[in-house]
Amino acid sequence: MEYYRGKNILITGAFGGFGLCFISQLLDGGASLILCDTPQSTIPIRDREKSLPVPVAGREKQILSIIPADLSNTEGCKTLHEEYRKLGKRVDMIIHNAGIAFGGEYADIPPELNEKIIQVNLLSIMRLNALFLPDMIRQRSGHLIYMSSVAGFVATPLAVSYSTSKFAVRSFAMALHGEIRKHGIRTSIVYPFFSKTPILKSQRFGDPQISTLPGFCATSPAHVVTCALKGAKNGRLHICPGFFSKLMWLAVRLHPVISAQRKIEGYSS
Ligand SMILES: NC(=O)c1ccc[n+]([C@@H]2O[C@H](COP(=O)([O-])OP(=O)(O)OC[C@H]3O[C@@H](n4cnc5c(N)ncnc54)[C@H](OP(=O)(O)O)[C@@H]3O)[C@@H](O)[C@H]2O)c1
């Protein structure tokens, strides 16, 4: 974890399931953290004199700031950037982790919620990068970590807008990587499979037949974050944390081979 020591790291969605694991593991790694979450999530924490739901005793100085911001709109992204600038700290890394989901058939989910998924999961990242990248380019260093999903490379029914947002995060990150690596800025994209965090309890619409996966299929949030941080430290562009994420990554690559064989054998698909 030496890679993270002394780095200033901005984490969005900091008080969610993965966010708390990032906080805990990065504090252990000696990083300095700037934490952002929705105003609802951050206010109670500030009221409790910045006590966090992860052990911080003796490491309070590593939490440089907690910034409430609604990242679903341009104003919220600007607020986060302005508050960050007031700290007078360089930005070494951004972990784009904030995200939302709704379950159900596309036509059953209210259009404004389908759009909100794109606003939070994709547009906030594009807006924040537009605001923070000029400084990273000037300083000729930085690392952008994106929480995509297996749904970012496997088109996922009953989560159409979510899957769309995660595919788009992936292509955005990869294309941008082609532009910014010459400035010494690294990119890592993380593709978790199911993990038991509050997002799995997101609101559902209609009567979606979403089959519940057996518990052993879910990767622990702490393991996802350990893999993400290890992969990022090792300079990996694509990070598949856990067995099922790796399996899906491989399956997608083998699929053209498998379907070609099925055609040879006389199957129609
Ligand atoms: N868990 C999984 O199975 C899984 C799998 C693949 C990818 N992911 C991705 O991993 C990331 C983290 O998710 P998680 O599993 O840790 O879920 P989570 O516990 O629900 O965390 C999501 C965080 O994002 C915050 N957030 C939501 N809307 C926001 C907004 N408008 N502005 C600022 N922050 C906002 C949430 O704040 P509030 O709690 O206040 O709403 C929450 O802290 C997400 O991008 C998710 O898509 C998760």
The ligand as a Tripos MOL2 file, in Angstrom:
@<TRIPOS>MOLECULE
LIG
   48    52     1     0     0
SMALL
NO_CHARGES

@<TRIPOS>ATOM
      1 N1        -22.5690   -3.4020   -4.8640 N.am      1 LIG1
      2 C1        -22.5290   -3.9380   -6.0570 C.2       1 LIG1
      3 O1        -23.0060   -5.0710   -6.2590 O.2       1 LIG1
      4 C2        -21.8810   -3.1820   -7.1920 C.ar      1 LIG1
      5 C3        -21.5140   -3.9300   -8.3270 C.ar      1 LIG1
      6 C4        -20.9030   -3.2650   -9.3770 C.ar      1 LIG1
      7 C5        -20.6540   -1.9070   -9.3030 C.ar      1 LIG1
      8 N2        -21.0230   -1.1950   -8.1770 N.ar      1 LIG1
      9 C6        -20.7510    0.2490   -8.1640 C.3       1 LIG1
     10 O2        -19.9490    0.5860   -7.0480 O.3       1 LIG1
     11 C7        -20.1860    1.9600   -6.6960 C.3       1 LIG1
     12 C8        -20.4420    2.0590   -5.1980 C.3       1 LIG1
     13 O3        -21.6640    1.4300   -4.9030 O.3       1 LIG1
     14 P1        -21.9810    0.6330   -3.5490 P.3       1 LIG1
     15 O4        -22.1840   -0.7800   -3.9310 O.co2     1 LIG1
     16 O5        -21.0010    0.9800   -2.5070 O.co2     1 LIG1
     17 O6        -23.4420    1.2110   -3.2500 O.3       1 LIG1
     18 P2        -23.9270    2.2560   -2.1370 P.3       1 LIG1
     19 O7        -23.6110    1.7200   -0.7990 O.co2     1 LIG1
     20 O8        -25.3420    2.5610   -2.4700 O.co2     1 LIG1
     21 O9        -23.0030    3.5290   -2.4000 O.3       1 LIG1
     22 C9        -23.2610    4.4960   -3.3840 C.3       1 LIG1
     23 C10       -22.8580    5.8390   -2.8220 C.3       1 LIG1
     24 O10       -23.0910    6.8480   -3.8150 O.3       1 LIG1
     25 C11       -23.7380    7.9340   -3.1890 C.3       1 LIG1
     26 N3        -24.5670    8.7280   -4.0880 N.ar      1 LIG1
     27 C12       -25.7420    8.3610   -4.6640 C.ar      1 LIG1
     28 N4        -26.2630    9.3840   -5.3580 N.ar      1 LIG1
     29 C13       -25.4210   10.4270   -5.2090 C.ar      1 LIG1
     30 C14       -25.4390   11.7730   -5.6420 C.ar      1 LIG1
     31 N5        -26.4520   12.2740   -6.3780 N.pl3     1 LIG1
     32 N6        -24.4150   12.5920   -5.2830 N.ar      1 LIG1
     33 C15       -23.3910   12.1230   -4.5330 C.ar      1 LIG1
     34 N7        -23.3150   10.8640   -4.0660 N.ar      1 LIG1
     35 C16       -24.3320   10.0130   -4.4020 C.ar      1 LIG1
     36 C17       -24.6350    7.2710   -2.1480 C.3       1 LIG1
     37 O11       -25.0760    8.2120   -1.1790 O.3       1 LIG1
     38 P3        -26.5010    7.9700   -0.4240 P.3       1 LIG1
     39 O12       -26.3380    6.6980    0.3410 O.co2     1 LIG1
     40 O13       -26.6520    9.1800    0.4310 O.co2     1 LIG1
     41 O14       -27.5250    7.8790   -1.5170 O.co2     1 LIG1
     42 C18       -23.7000    6.2080   -1.5890 C.3       1 LIG1
     43 O15       -22.8640    6.7300   -0.5820 O.3       1 LIG1
     44 C19       -21.3680    2.4240   -7.5390 C.3       1 LIG1
     45 O16       -20.8870    3.1760   -8.6340 O.3       1 LIG1
     46 C20       -21.9930    1.1110   -8.0320 C.3       1 LIG1
     47 O17       -22.6610    1.2740   -9.2400 O.3       1 LIG1
     48 C21       -21.6340   -1.8220   -7.1360 C.ar      1 LIG1
@<TRIPOS>BOND
     1     1     2 1
     2     2     3 2
     3     2     4 1
     4     4     5 ar
     5     4    48 ar
     6     5     6 ar
     7     6     7 ar
     8     7     8 ar
     9     8     9 1
    10     8    48 ar
    11     9    10 1
    12     9    46 1
    13    10    11 1
    14    11    12 1
    15    11    44 1
    16    12    13 1
    17    13    14 1
    18    14    15 2
    19    14    16 1
    20    14    17 1
    21    17    18 1
    22    18    19 2
    23    18    20 1
    24    18    21 1
    25    21    22 1
    26    22    23 1
    27    23    24 1
    28    23    42 1
    29    24    25 1
    30    25    26 1
    31    25    36 1
    32    26    27 ar
    33    26    35 ar
    34    27    28 ar
    35    28    29 ar
    36    29    30 ar
    37    29    35 ar
    38    30    31 1
    39    30    32 ar
    40    32    33 ar
    41    33    34 ar
    42    34    35 ar
    43    36    37 1
    44    36    42 1
    45    37    38 1
    46    38    39 2
    47    38    40 1
    48    38    41 1
    49    42    43 1
    50    44    45 1
    51    44    46 1
    52    46    47 1
@<TRIPOS>SUBSTRUCTURE
     1 LIG1         1 GROUP 0 **** ****
